[in-house]
């Protein structure tokens, strides 16, 4: 008798927030899943979802579909944890793109895991790689490419990434561009894991200072980011809408039942 195979994304505990699936994982669990994806060597997409992404997905069916098809969606905001807690749903902790990349860099220095950095302004990905090399000697960044390229350059960039043979591709183009780019190219790239990491390279390069740990812990990192980068105000303006959605439609947050 044959045993039915359960898709990876459906075997991980998850919560649905207004039709957007987010996995209830800790940082350690997320890293374990990513490393398993690397071993399995089938192209996987990892999404780091914050409150603004949940709001954007309400008016962008393509983005919502990509998130719900992703193999792993980590809870990358205190807002998501707060919304789930109001419903009595336990989501262990925030799992951010910055912290994922730092953990993978540490593992790379120990095991030879191959990373590739795509995105941000010219020179930023390289600076991030250099700082990680200083912090984790031996980290393997197989290549870097900025995100300011015309559409006609994409075939060549895809070829460069394939030739570098990374285990994990980190894409920093901002939401929703990075998610849509990964979804479009991941099966052509044939990279085991592709992750959208937002402004991670800006932080790791030192061009943008990360909020103090105490601000991260109380969920005020967004305020720090706006103070240091006013261009992010449009994204932050989505947060009141998220809060309003949670307060007025709490029943739209529920545990996803598998099987």
N, C-alpha and C positions, 0 to 999 in steps of 0.2 A: 504493500500500500504506500503510495507516494505521500510525502508530507508537504503541505503548502508552505511556500516561502513567504515570510512576512517582510515587506520592504523595511529597510533600515529606519527610515524616518518614523514608521508606525510602531516600531519596537521600543522607541525611547519615550518615556513619560512626557506628556505635552499638555499645554493649556491653549485654548482658543480665546483670543481677545478680539472681539468684534470681527470674527471671521479670519483672523490671522493666527496661524499656528506658531507657538513658541515652545521650545523644549525646556522642561524643568530640570536643568542640569547644573551641577557645580562646575567650577573651573577644572578640577581634576577629572571629572567625568567627561567634560568637553574635550580635553586633551586626549584622553583615552580613546574616545570615538574618532578623533582626527587621526591619531596614529594607526588605528585599526583600518580606517579608510585608505591610508597610505599603503599598508600591507596588502590590502585587497586589490589595489591598483586599478580600480574602476573610477572614472571621473566623477567626483562628488562636489556638490556646492554647499558651502557653509555660509550662513547669513548671521550677522551680529545685529539683532533687532533692538532698536530703542523706541521710545514712546512716539517720536516724530515719524518713524517708519510706519508704525501702526496707523497713525492718522493719514499719512500719504496714501496708504494702501486702500483707504476707504474710497478714494476717488481715482484710483489707478488699478484697474482690474488685472493688467499685465503684471504689475509689481506684486499684487496679492497672490496671483497664481504662482509666480516664481518663488515667493517665500514659502507657500504651502507645498511646493514640490521639492524644496531644498532638503538635503539629507540631514542637516543639523541647523537649528535656529537657536542661537544663544540669547539669553535675556540681558541685553546691554543697556539697561537703565534702571535706576531706582524706581522710576515711575511704574514700570511693569511689575516689579516686586510689590510695590504698594497696592496696585490695582488687584493683584491676585490675593494679597493678604486680606483685603476687604471682603473677599469672597470665601475666606478660610482656606485658600489654596496655597500650599507651600511651594515656593520656588527658592531653591537653596541660597543663591547669591547672584550678584551681577557678574556677568562674564563678558568683558569688553574686548574689542579688537586689539587695543594696545597690550593688554595683559596676555592675550593669546599669543601674539607675535613674540613677546618677550619670553614666554615659556617655551615656544618652539625654537627660538634662538638658543636658549640654554640647552635644550635637548639636542639641537644641531651640533653644538660644540662637543657634545659627548658621544654622539652616534653618527655624525656625518649627514644627517637629514638635510636635504637640499631645498633651499628657499629661493624664491624669485620675487622681487619687489617691482610692482607696476603701478604707476600713478604719482600724484602730487606734481609740484612744479619742477622744472629742470634742476637737477643737482640734489634735490631733497632726499630721494630714495638712496642715492649714493652716500650722503651724509649719515642717514639712518643706519645703513649697513656698516659704515666705518665706526660709528659709536657702539654698535652691537659687537663688532670685532674687538673693540677695546674692553668691553664689559665681559664678553664671553669669548675668549681667545679660541680660535678654531671653528667658530660658527661658519657655516657654508652658505653664503649668499651667491647663488649661481648666476645671477644677473640682475640688472636694474634698468628700468625704462620709465621716463617721466610720462605723465598722462596727457600732455598737451600736444597731441598728434592729430593730423587730419584723417578723415575716414579712409582715404586712399592709401594711407600708410599701414592700415591694420593688417593686411595679409603678410607684410614683411615682419611686423611685430609678432604676430602669431608664429611665424616661422622661427624667429629668434628664441621665443619662449620654448617652443618644441625642441629646438636644437640644444637648449640648455638643460633639458631633462630634469626639471625640478620635481620634488615630491609635493611641495606646497607652493601655490601661487597666491600672493597677497596683493589684492587690488584696492588701491586707494584713490577712487574717483568721486567719492561722495554718493549719497543716496539720491535717486534710484539708479544712477548711471552705472555704478559698479556692479550691482546685482544683474542688471539687464545685459551688461557686457559679458559677464561670466556665463550667464544662461545661454547667450548666443554662441559663445566660442568654446565652452568647456569640452565638448565632445571632439572638437577639432584639435584642441590643444593636447588632449590626452594626458593632462596633469592629474594625478590622483585626487588632489584636494585644491579647490580654489575658494578663497575667503575674501569677502568684502570687508575692508578694515577702515574705511572713512579717513579721518585725519591722523591716523596712526603714525605715518612717516614724519609729519610735521612735529609731532611730540618726540619721537625717538631721535630725530635729527637735532633737537634742541632749539629749533626755530620757534616752537610754541611750548611754553612751560605748562606742564600738567598741574592741575589744581592740587593744593596740599591734601595729604591723605585724609585729614579730618573733614574736608569739604567733600571728598569723594564718598566717605562713609555715610554722610548725612544726605547725600543726593543733591548737593549744590554745585557739582562740577560744571553744570550748564551755565550757571551764573558767572563763574570764573572765566569760562570760554568766551562769553559775550563781552565781558570786561576787557579781555585781551584781544578779541577779534570781533569788532562790531558787525562784520559781514555775516556773522552767524545769527543775527537777530531774526531773520526770516524763518529760520529753522526753529528757533526758540519760541517764536510766536505760535507754533503748533502745540506747545505744551499746555496752555490753558484749554485748548479744545480737547486734548486728551483727558485732562482732569474733568471737564464737563461731561464727556462721554462716559467716564467711569461713574460719576455721581448720578447721572440721569438714566443710565442703562446698564446697571450692574449685572443683570441677568445675561448679558452678552459675553460674560467672562465665565468660562466653564472648563472643566477637565475634559480632555479628549479621551474617549473610550476606544481602546484598540480591540481588534478582533471582531 
